[in-house]
């Protein structure tokens, strides 16, 4: 149970009871000329535990997974604990001018997940032929 001084409204207990995770990985979103790059900070996560889905109705990318808690073989007493672990889910709204059709993702050795989306090409005018009888 969280200390009332650090969580005076009991939000952490409410979220835990409702099954909502209490942490989200940090995300940087970089807009380049031809693409959008999302950089997700996930050191310690296993690539097989990560899932990326796209919600077309809300135009959101959903990144979820689990970062396992480090296990010490000897009994341990924490003097300080700031690392976040456990299940997470992060929703990222996407701008309309980027396409998820050619999305790529790569988990790097340094614990960063890179997600690339190409900029959508503007629609070109199309000439419609006119048929006559």
DSSP file (Angstrom, degrees, kcal/mol; ACC not computed):
  #  RESIDUE AA STRUCTURE BP1 BP2  ACC     N-H-->O    O-->H-N    N-H-->O    O-->H-N    TCO  KAPPA ALPHA  PHI   PSI    X-CA   Y-CA   Z-CA
    1    1 A X              0   0    0      0, 0.0     3,-0.1     0, 0.0    11,-0.0   0.000 360.0 360.0 360.0 130.9    0.0    0.0    0.0
    2    2 A X        -     0   0    0      1,-0.1     2,-0.2     2,-0.1     5,-0.0  -0.284 360.0 -97.4 -66.7 151.8    1.5    3.4   -0.9
    3    3 A X    >>  -     0   0    0      1,-0.1     4,-1.4     2,-0.0     3,-0.7  -0.496  27.1-131.5 -67.0 134.1    2.3    5.9    1.8
    4    4 A X  T 34 S+     0   0    0      1,-0.2     6,-0.1     2,-0.2    -1,-0.1   0.766 105.8  60.0 -62.1 -25.1   -0.5    8.5    2.2
    5    5 A X  T 34 S+     0   0    0      1,-0.2     3,-0.4     2,-0.2    -1,-0.2   0.869 110.6  39.2 -71.2 -35.0    2.0   11.3    2.1
    6    6 A X  T <4 S+     0   0    0     -3,-0.7    -2,-0.2     1,-0.2    -1,-0.2   0.663 132.6  26.6 -87.2 -15.9    3.2   10.3   -1.4
    7    7 A X    ><  +     0   0    0     -4,-1.4     3,-1.8     1,-0.1    -1,-0.2  -0.528  68.7 169.6-142.8  70.3   -0.4    9.5   -2.6
    8    8 A X  T 3  S+     0   0    0     -3,-0.4    -1,-0.1     1,-0.3    -4,-0.1   0.720  78.9  47.6 -62.2 -22.9   -2.8   11.5   -0.6
    9    9 A X  T 3  S-     0   0    0      0, 0.0    -1,-0.3     0, 0.0    -5,-0.1   0.428 107.3-120.3 -98.5   0.8   -5.8   10.7   -2.7
   10   10 A X    <>  +     0   0    0     -3,-1.8     4,-1.9    -6,-0.1     5,-0.1   0.761  63.5 144.7  70.3  24.4   -5.2    6.9   -2.9
   11   11 A X  H  >  +     0   0    0      1,-0.2     4,-2.9     2,-0.2     5,-0.2   0.894  66.8  54.2 -64.3 -41.2   -4.9    7.0   -6.7
   12   12 A X  H  > S+     0   0    0      1,-0.2     4,-2.5     2,-0.2    -1,-0.2   0.915 109.7  47.4 -61.1 -43.1   -2.2    4.3   -6.8
   13   13 A X  H  > S+     0   0    0      2,-0.2     4,-2.4     1,-0.2    -1,-0.2   0.898 112.3  50.2 -64.8 -40.0   -4.4    1.9   -4.7
   14   14 A X  H  X S+     0   0    0     -4,-1.9     4,-1.9     2,-0.2     6,-0.2   0.937 112.5  46.4 -62.8 -46.7   -7.4    2.6   -6.9
   15   15 A X  H  <>S+     0   0    0     -4,-2.9     5,-1.8     1,-0.2     4,-0.5   0.906 112.7  49.9 -63.9 -41.0   -5.4    1.9  -10.1
   16   16 A X  H ><5S+     0   0    0     -4,-2.5     3,-1.0    -5,-0.2    -1,-0.2   0.923 111.6  48.2 -63.5 -43.6   -3.9   -1.2   -8.7
   17   17 A X  H 3<5S+     0   0    0     -4,-2.4    -1,-0.2     1,-0.2    -2,-0.2   0.821 111.0  51.1 -66.2 -31.4   -7.4   -2.5   -7.7
   18   18 A X  T 3<5S-     0   0    0     -4,-1.9    -1,-0.2    -5,-0.2    -2,-0.2   0.465 115.9-113.4 -87.8  -0.4   -8.8   -1.7  -11.1
   19   19 A X  T < 5 +     0   0    0     -3,-1.0     2,-0.4    -4,-0.5    -3,-0.2   0.519  69.5 139.9  84.8   4.7   -6.1   -3.6  -12.9
   20   20 A X      < -     0   0    0     -5,-1.8    -1,-0.3    -6,-0.2    -2,-0.1  -0.667  55.1-118.4 -82.4 134.5   -4.6   -0.4  -14.5
   21   21 A X        -     0   0    0     -2,-0.4    67,-0.1     1,-0.1    -1,-0.1  -0.399  11.5-139.4 -72.5 151.4   -0.8   -0.4  -14.6
   22   22 A X  S    S+     0   0    0     65,-0.2     2,-0.3    -2,-0.1    -1,-0.1   0.320  75.8  53.7 -95.5   8.2    0.9    2.3  -12.7
   23   23 A X        -     0   0    0     64,-0.3    66,-0.5    62,-0.0     2,-0.4  -0.986  53.5-165.9-143.7 155.3    3.7    3.1  -15.1
   24   24 A X        -     0   0    0     -2,-0.3    66,-0.1    64,-0.1     3,-0.1  -0.999  32.1-112.3-134.7 136.1    4.2    4.0  -18.8
   25   25 A X        -     0   0    0     -2,-0.4     2,-0.1     1,-0.1    17,-0.1  -0.373  40.2-101.4 -66.5 148.5    7.5    3.9  -20.6
   26   26 A X        -     0   0    0     15,-0.4    15,-2.6    14,-0.0     2,-0.4  -0.442  41.4-163.6 -67.8 142.4    8.9    7.2  -21.7
   27   27 A X  E     -A   40   0A   0     13,-0.2     2,-0.4    -2,-0.1    13,-0.2  -0.997  13.7-164.6-134.5 130.9    8.3    8.0  -25.4
   28   28 A X  E     -A   39   0A   0     11,-2.5    11,-3.0    -2,-0.4     2,-0.5  -0.931  10.9-156.8-106.4 139.5   10.0   10.5  -27.7
   29   29 A X  E     -A   38   0A   0     -2,-0.4     2,-0.5     9,-0.2     9,-0.2  -0.971   8.9-169.1-120.3 117.6    8.2   11.3  -31.0
   30   30 A X  E     -A   37   0A   0      7,-3.3     7,-3.1    -2,-0.5     2,-0.7  -0.915   8.5-154.6-110.7 125.8   10.4   12.7  -33.8
   31   31 A X  E     +A   36   0A   0     -2,-0.5     5,-0.2     5,-0.2     2,-0.2  -0.890  18.3 178.5-103.0 116.9    8.9   14.1  -37.0
   32   32 A X        -     0   0    0      3,-3.0     0, 0.0    -2,-0.7     0, 0.0  -0.488  45.4 -92.7-103.8 177.7   11.2   13.9  -40.0
   33   33 A X  S    S+     0   0    0      1,-0.2     3,-0.0    -2,-0.2    -1,-0.0   0.926 121.5  17.1 -58.0 -46.8   10.5   15.1  -43.6
   34   34 A X  S    S+     0   0    0      1,-0.1    85,-3.0    84,-0.0     2,-0.3   0.455 127.4  26.1-110.1  -2.4    9.3   11.7  -44.8
   35   35 A X  E     - B   0 118A   0     83,-0.3    -3,-3.0    63,-0.1     2,-0.4  -0.972  60.6-124.9-155.9 167.9    8.6    9.7  -41.6
   36   36 A X  E     -AB  31 117A   0     81,-2.9    81,-2.5    -2,-0.3     2,-0.5  -0.972  25.7-161.1-116.4 132.0    7.6    9.7  -37.9
   37   37 A X  E     -AB  30 116A   0     -7,-3.1    -7,-3.3    -2,-0.4     2,-0.5  -0.969   3.4-163.1-120.1 124.4    9.9    7.9  -35.4
   38   38 A X  E     -AB  29 115A   0     77,-2.9    77,-2.5    -2,-0.5     2,-0.6  -0.919   4.2-163.0-103.5 129.4    8.7    6.9  -32.0
   39   39 A X  E     -AB  28 114A   0    -11,-3.0   -11,-2.5    -2,-0.5     2,-0.5  -0.958   7.7-168.7-114.6 114.5   11.5    6.0  -29.5
   40   40 A X  E     -AB  27 113A   0     73,-2.8    73,-2.8    -2,-0.6     2,-0.8  -0.906  18.0-136.1-110.7 127.2   10.2    4.0  -26.5
   41   41 A X  E     + B   0 112A   0    -15,-2.6   -15,-0.4    -2,-0.5    71,-0.2  -0.720  43.4 146.2 -86.9 108.2   12.5    3.5  -23.5
   42   42 A X    >   +     0   0    0     69,-3.0     3,-1.8    -2,-0.8    69,-0.1  -0.263  15.3 172.2-138.6  49.7   12.2   -0.1  -22.4
   43   43 A X  T 3  S+     0   0    0      1,-0.2     3,-0.1    67,-0.1    68,-0.1  -0.371  73.3  23.1 -62.7 140.2   15.5   -1.4  -21.0
   44   44 A X  T 3  S+     0   0    0      1,-0.3    24,-0.5    23,-0.1    -1,-0.2   0.250  92.8 123.0  90.2 -13.0   15.2   -4.9  -19.5
   45   45 A X    <   -     0   0    0     -3,-1.8     2,-0.4    22,-0.2    -1,-0.3  -0.558  62.6-125.5 -80.9 147.1   12.1   -5.8  -21.5
   46   46 A X    >   -     0   0    0     20,-0.6     3,-2.1    -2,-0.2     4,-0.4  -0.790  13.6-132.9 -89.3 132.2   12.2   -8.9  -23.7
   47   47 A X  G >  S+     0   0    0     -2,-0.4     3,-1.3     1,-0.3    -1,-0.1   0.836 106.5  59.5 -53.8 -33.7   11.3   -8.2  -27.4
   48   48 A X  G 3  S+     0   0    0      1,-0.2    -1,-0.3     3,-0.0    -3,-0.0   0.696 100.1  56.9 -69.3 -17.4    9.0  -11.3  -27.3
   49   49 A X  G <  S+     0   0    0     -3,-2.1     2,-0.3    17,-0.1    17,-0.3   0.483  90.6  92.5 -90.9  -2.2    7.0   -9.7  -24.5
   50   50 A X    <   -     0   0    0     -3,-1.3     2,-0.4    -4,-0.4    15,-0.2  -0.732  52.8-172.8 -97.6 140.6    6.2   -6.5  -26.5
   51   51 A X  E     -D   64   0B   0     13,-3.1    13,-2.8    -2,-0.3     2,-0.5  -0.999   6.0-167.3-133.0 132.1    3.1   -6.0  -28.6
   52   52 A X  E     +D   63   0B   0     -2,-0.4     2,-0.3    11,-0.2    11,-0.2  -0.983  16.3 169.2-119.5 123.9    2.3   -3.1  -31.0
   53   53 A X  E     -D   62   0B   0      9,-2.5     9,-3.2    -2,-0.5     2,-0.5  -0.882  25.9-134.0-129.1 163.4   -1.2   -2.8  -32.3
   54   54 A X  E     -D   61   0B   0     -2,-0.3     2,-0.9     7,-0.2     7,-0.2  -0.977   4.1-154.1-122.6 125.7   -3.1   -0.1  -34.2
   55   55 A X  E  >> -D   60   0B   0      5,-3.3     5,-1.8    -2,-0.5     4,-1.0  -0.856  11.3-170.5 -96.2 103.3   -6.5    1.2  -33.2
   56   56 A X  T  45S+     0   0    0     -2,-0.9    -1,-0.2     1,-0.2     3,-0.1   0.849  79.9  55.7 -67.3 -36.1   -7.9    2.5  -36.5
   57   57 A X  T  45S+     0   0    0      1,-0.2    -1,-0.2     2,-0.1    -2,-0.0   0.922 120.9  29.0 -64.5 -44.2  -11.0    4.1  -35.1
   58   58 A X  T  45S-     0   0    0      2,-0.1    -1,-0.2    -3,-0.0    36,-0.2   0.461 103.2-128.1 -94.2  -1.7   -9.0    6.3  -32.6
   59   59 A X  T  <5 +     0   0    0     -4,-1.0    35,-3.0     1,-0.2     2,-0.4   0.935  60.3 143.9  51.1  51.4   -5.9    6.5  -34.8
   60   60 A X  E   < -DE  55  93B   0     -5,-1.8    -5,-3.3    33,-0.2     2,-0.5  -0.958  49.5-142.1-123.7 139.4   -3.8    5.3  -31.9
   61   61 A X  E     -DE  54  92B   0     31,-2.8    31,-3.0    -2,-0.4     2,-0.6  -0.854  21.0-154.6 -91.2 131.3   -0.7    3.1  -31.7
   62   62 A X  E     -DE  53  91B   0     -9,-3.2    -9,-2.5    -2,-0.5     2,-0.5  -0.946   9.7-171.5-114.0 120.2   -0.9    0.9  -28.6
   63   63 A X  E     +DE  52  90B   0     27,-2.9    27,-2.9    -2,-0.6     2,-0.3  -0.948  18.1 161.0-111.1 122.1    2.4   -0.4  -27.2
   64   64 A X  E     +DE  51  89B   0    -13,-2.8   -13,-3.1    -2,-0.5     2,-0.3  -0.920   7.1 111.2-138.9 164.3    2.1   -3.0  -24.4
   65   65 A X  E     - E   0  88B   0     23,-1.8    23,-2.4    -2,-0.3     2,-0.4  -0.987  53.0 -79.5 165.5-161.7    4.1   -5.6  -22.8
   66   66 A X  E     - E   0  87B   0     -2,-0.3   -20,-0.6   -17,-0.3     2,-0.6  -0.999  17.3-160.0-138.2 133.0    5.9   -6.6  -19.6
   67   67 A X  E     - E   0  86B   0     19,-2.0    19,-3.9    -2,-0.4   -22,-0.2  -0.968  30.8-132.4-109.3 117.6    9.2   -5.5  -18.1
   68   68 A X        -     0   0    0     -2,-0.6     2,-0.2   -24,-0.5     3,-0.0  -0.320  17.4-110.4 -72.6 150.2   10.2   -8.2  -15.5
   69   69 A X        -     0   0    0      1,-0.1     2,-0.2    16,-0.1    -1,-0.1  -0.550  38.0-106.9 -73.6 139.7   11.4   -7.3  -12.1
   70   70 A X        -     0   0    0     -2,-0.2     2,-0.5     1,-0.0    -1,-0.1  -0.493  34.0-146.0 -67.8 135.3   15.1   -7.9  -11.5
   71   71 A X        -     0   0    0     -2,-0.2     2,-0.4    -3,-0.0    -1,-0.0  -0.916   5.3-154.8-110.8 126.6   15.6  -11.0   -9.3
   72   72 A X        -     0   0    0     -2,-0.5     4,-0.1     2,-0.1    -2,-0.0  -0.841  12.6-142.7 -97.1 131.9   18.5  -11.1   -6.9
   73   73 A X  S    S+     0   0    0     -2,-0.4     2,-0.2     2,-0.1    -1,-0.1   0.780  84.5  59.8 -67.8 -24.4   19.6  -14.6   -5.9
   74   74 A X  S    S-     0   0    0      1,-0.1    -2,-0.1    -3,-0.0     2,-0.0  -0.667 104.6 -87.9 -98.9 156.2   20.3  -13.6   -2.3
   75   75 A X        -     0   0    0     -2,-0.2     2,-0.3     1,-0.0    -1,-0.1  -0.393  55.8-166.8 -58.4 140.1   17.8  -12.2    0.2
   76   76 A X        -     0   0    0     -4,-0.1     2,-0.5    -3,-0.0    -4,-0.0  -0.965  24.6-154.1-137.5 149.0   17.8   -8.4   -0.3
   77   77 A X        -     0   0    0     -2,-0.3     2,-0.3     0, 0.0    -2,-0.0  -0.992  27.8-129.4-120.1 122.1   16.5   -5.3    1.4
   78   78 A X        -     0   0    0     -2,-0.5     3,-0.2     1,-0.2    -2,-0.0  -0.540  23.5-178.5 -73.8 131.2   15.9   -2.3   -0.8
   79   79 A X  S    S+     0   0    0      1,-0.4     2,-0.3    -2,-0.3    -1,-0.2   0.697  81.7   1.5 -92.5 -28.8   17.5    0.9    0.3
   80   80 A X        -     0   0    0      0, 0.0    -1,-0.4     0, 0.0     2,-0.4  -0.955  64.3-169.4-156.8 139.5   15.9    2.7   -2.6
   81   81 A X        +     0   0    0     -2,-0.3    -3,-0.0    -3,-0.2     0, 0.0  -0.909  28.1 140.2-138.6 108.3   13.6    1.5   -5.4
   82   82 A X        +     0   0    0     -2,-0.4     2,-0.1     2,-0.1    -1,-0.1   0.538  39.8 107.7-120.6 -15.9   12.9    3.7   -8.4
   83   83 A X        -     0   0    0      1,-0.1     2,-0.4     0, 0.0   -14,-0.0  -0.421  61.2-139.4 -69.7 139.4   12.9    1.2  -11.3
   84   84 A X        +     0   0    0     -2,-0.1     2,-0.3     2,-0.0    -1,-0.1  -0.809  30.2 161.2-102.5 141.3    9.5    0.5  -12.8
   85   85 A X        +     0   0    0     -2,-0.4   -17,-0.2     2,-0.1     2,-0.2  -0.909  24.2  62.8-149.1 172.2    8.5   -3.0  -13.8
   86   86 A X  E    S-E   67   0B   0    -19,-3.9   -19,-2.0    -2,-0.3     2,-0.1  -0.542  89.0 -17.1 102.8-170.0    5.5   -5.2  -14.6
   87   87 A X  E     +E   66   0B   0    -21,-0.2   -64,-0.3    -2,-0.2     2,-0.3  -0.358  64.0 176.3 -71.3 150.2    2.8   -4.9  -17.3
   88   88 A X  E     -E   65   0B   0    -23,-2.4   -23,-1.8   -67,-0.1     2,-0.3  -0.968  18.2-166.7-147.2 161.7    2.3   -1.6  -19.1
   89   89 A X  E     -E   64   0B   0    -66,-0.5     2,-0.4    -2,-0.3   -25,-0.2  -0.952   6.5-171.1-150.4 134.6    0.3   -0.2  -22.0
   90   90 A X  E     -E   63   0B   0    -27,-2.9   -27,-2.9    -2,-0.3     2,-0.5  -0.989   8.8-155.1-132.3 124.7    0.9    3.1  -23.7
   91   91 A X  E     -E   62   0B   0     -2,-0.4     2,-0.5   -29,-0.2   -29,-0.2  -0.866   9.4-169.7-100.8 128.1   -1.5    4.7  -26.3
   92   92 A X  E     -E   61   0B   0    -31,-3.0   -31,-2.8    -2,-0.5     2,-0.2  -0.954  16.2-140.1-120.1 111.1    0.1    7.1  -28.8
   93   93 A X  E     -E   60   0B   0     -2,-0.5     2,-0.4   -33,-0.2   -33,-0.2  -0.491  21.9-143.5 -67.8 138.6   -2.3    9.2  -30.9
   94   94 A X        -     0   0    0    -35,-3.0    -1,-0.0   -36,-0.2     2,-0.0  -0.839  12.1-115.1-108.1 140.9   -1.0    9.5  -34.5
   95   95 A X    >   -     0   0    0     -2,-0.4     3,-1.2     1,-0.1    -1,-0.0  -0.367  27.6-120.2 -65.5 152.4   -1.3   12.5  -36.8
   96   96 A X  T 3  S+     0   0    0      1,-0.3    -1,-0.1    -2,-0.0   -37,-0.0   0.725 105.4  68.2 -68.2 -22.6   -3.5   11.9  -39.9
   97   97 A X  T 3  S+     0   0    0     22,-0.1    23,-2.5     2,-0.1     2,-0.4   0.251  87.6  80.6 -87.9  17.1   -0.6   12.6  -42.4
   98   98 A X  E <  S-C  119   0A   0     -3,-1.2     2,-0.4    21,-0.3    21,-0.2  -0.960  70.3-140.1-122.8 144.2    1.2    9.4  -41.4
   99   99 A X  E     -C  118   0A   0     19,-2.9    19,-0.6    -2,-0.4     3,-0.2  -0.793  12.1-162.5-104.5 139.5    0.5    5.9  -42.7
  100  100 A X  E >  S+     0   0A   0     -2,-0.4     3,-1.1     1,-0.2    -1,-0.1   0.370  73.5  95.2 -95.3   3.6    0.6    2.7  -40.6
  101  101 A X  E 3  S+     0   0A   0      1,-0.3    -1,-0.2    17,-0.1    16,-0.0   0.876  95.0  29.0 -61.9 -39.6    0.7    0.6  -43.8
  102  102 A X  E 3  S+     0   0A   0     -3,-0.2    -1,-0.3    16,-0.1     2,-0.2  -0.263  86.1 155.3-116.1  44.4    4.5    0.3  -43.8
  103  103 A X  E <   -     0   0A   0     -3,-1.1     2,-0.3    14,-0.1    14,-0.2  -0.485  19.2-171.4 -74.6 139.9    5.2    0.5  -40.1
  104  104 A X  E     -C  116   0A   0     12,-2.0    12,-2.6    -2,-0.2     2,-0.4  -0.952   6.1-165.8-129.7 152.7    8.4   -1.1  -38.8
  105  105 A X  E     -C  115   0A   0     -2,-0.3     2,-0.4    10,-0.2    10,-0.2  -0.998   4.6-177.3-139.0 141.8    9.6   -1.7  -35.3
  106  106 A X  E     -C  114   0A   0      8,-2.4     8,-3.1    -2,-0.4     2,-0.6  -0.986  16.5-149.2-142.0 128.4   13.1   -2.6  -34.0
  107  107 A X  E     -C  113   0A   0     -2,-0.4     6,-0.2     6,-0.2     2,-0.2  -0.872  24.5-151.6 -96.3 122.1   14.2   -3.4  -30.4
  108  108 A X    >   -     0   0    0      4,-3.0     3,-2.0    -2,-0.6     4,-0.1  -0.521  25.0-111.9 -95.4 160.7   17.8   -2.3  -29.9
  109  109 A X  T 3  S+     0   0    0      1,-0.3    -1,-0.1    -2,-0.2    -2,-0.0   0.788 114.7  63.5 -58.9 -29.5   20.4   -3.7  -27.5
  110  110 A X  T 3  S-     0   0    0      2,-0.1    -1,-0.3     1,-0.1   -67,-0.1   0.420 122.2-102.6 -79.6   3.5   20.4   -0.5  -25.5
  111  111 A X  S <  S+     0   0    0     -3,-2.0   -69,-3.0     1,-0.3     2,-0.5   0.580  79.0 131.8  90.2  10.1   16.7   -1.1  -24.6
  112  112 A X  E     -B   41   0A   0    -71,-0.2    -4,-3.0   -70,-0.1     2,-0.6  -0.826  45.5-150.8 -98.6 134.4   15.1    1.4  -27.0
  113  113 A X  E     -BC  40 107A   0    -73,-2.8   -73,-2.8    -2,-0.5     2,-0.5  -0.918  13.5-159.8-100.4 120.3   12.2    0.4  -29.2
  114  114 A X  E     -BC  39 106A   0     -8,-3.1    -8,-2.4    -2,-0.6     2,-0.5  -0.894   7.8-173.0-105.3 127.2   12.2    2.3  -32.5
  115  115 A X  E     -BC  38 105A   0    -77,-2.5   -77,-2.9    -2,-0.5     2,-0.4  -0.984   5.8-163.7-121.4 125.0    8.9    2.5  -34.4
  116  116 A X  E     -BC  37 104A   0    -12,-2.6   -12,-2.0    -2,-0.5     2,-0.4  -0.919   8.3-178.3-114.5 132.3    8.9    4.1  -37.9
  117  117 A X  E     -B   36   0A   0    -81,-2.5   -81,-2.9    -2,-0.4     2,-0.2  -0.993  23.6-128.7-126.2 136.2    5.9    5.3  -39.9
  118  118 A X  E     -BC  35  99A   0    -19,-0.6   -19,-2.9    -2,-0.4   -83,-0.3  -0.527  28.3-105.6 -81.6 148.7    6.1    6.8  -43.4
  119  119 A X  E     - C   0  98A   0    -85,-3.0   -21,-0.3   -21,-0.2     2,-0.2  -0.547  41.0-110.7 -70.1 135.8    4.5   10.1  -44.2
  120  120 A X        -     0   0    0    -23,-2.5     2,-0.3    -2,-0.3    -1,-0.1  -0.472  30.1-120.7 -68.1 134.5    1.3    9.6  -46.2
  121  121 A X        -     0   0    0     -2,-0.2    -1,-0.1     1,-0.1     3,-0.1  -0.589  33.0-106.2 -76.0 136.2    1.6   10.7  -49.8
  122  122 A X        -     0   0    0     -2,-0.3     2,-0.1     1,-0.1    -1,-0.1  -0.318  40.4-100.4 -62.9 144.9   -0.9   13.4  -50.8
  123  123 A X        -     0   0    0      1,-0.1     2,-0.3    -3,-0.0    -1,-0.1  -0.425  35.7-139.0 -67.1 136.8   -3.7   12.2  -53.0
  124  124 A X        -     0   0    0     -2,-0.1    -1,-0.1    -3,-0.1    -3,-0.0  -0.747  26.3 -99.3 -97.1 145.2   -3.2   13.1  -56.7
  125  125 A X        -     0   0    0     -2,-0.3     2,-0.5     1,-0.1    -1,-0.1  -0.350  38.0-151.9 -60.5 141.1   -6.1   14.3  -58.8
  126  126 A X        -     0   0    0     -3,-0.0     2,-0.4    -2,-0.0    -1,-0.1  -0.969   9.2-132.2-120.8 127.9   -7.5   11.5  -60.9
  127  127 A X        -     0   0    0     -2,-0.5     2,-0.6     1,-0.0    -2,-0.0  -0.643  18.1-147.9 -80.7 131.8   -9.2   12.2  -64.2
  128  128 A X        -     0   0    0     -2,-0.4     2,-0.1     2,-0.0    -1,-0.0  -0.880  14.7-129.8-101.4 121.6  -12.5   10.4  -64.6
  129  129 A X        -     0   0    0     -2,-0.6     2,-0.6     1,-0.1     0, 0.0  -0.416  15.8-138.2 -70.2 147.1  -13.4    9.3  -68.1
  130  130 A X        -     0   0    0     -2,-0.1     2,-0.3     2,-0.0    -1,-0.1  -0.928  13.9-151.5-108.7 121.9  -16.9   10.3  -69.3
  131  131 A X        -     0   0    0     -2,-0.6     2,-0.3     2,-0.0     0, 0.0  -0.649   9.4-161.5 -89.6 147.1  -18.7    7.6  -71.3
  132  132 A X              0   0    0     -2,-0.3    -2,-0.0     1,-0.1     0, 0.0  -0.944 360.0 360.0-127.8 153.8  -21.3    8.5  -73.9
  133  133 A X              0   0    0     -2,-0.3    -1,-0.1     0, 0.0    -2,-0.0   0.435 360.0 360.0 -83.0 360.0  -24.1    6.5  -75.5
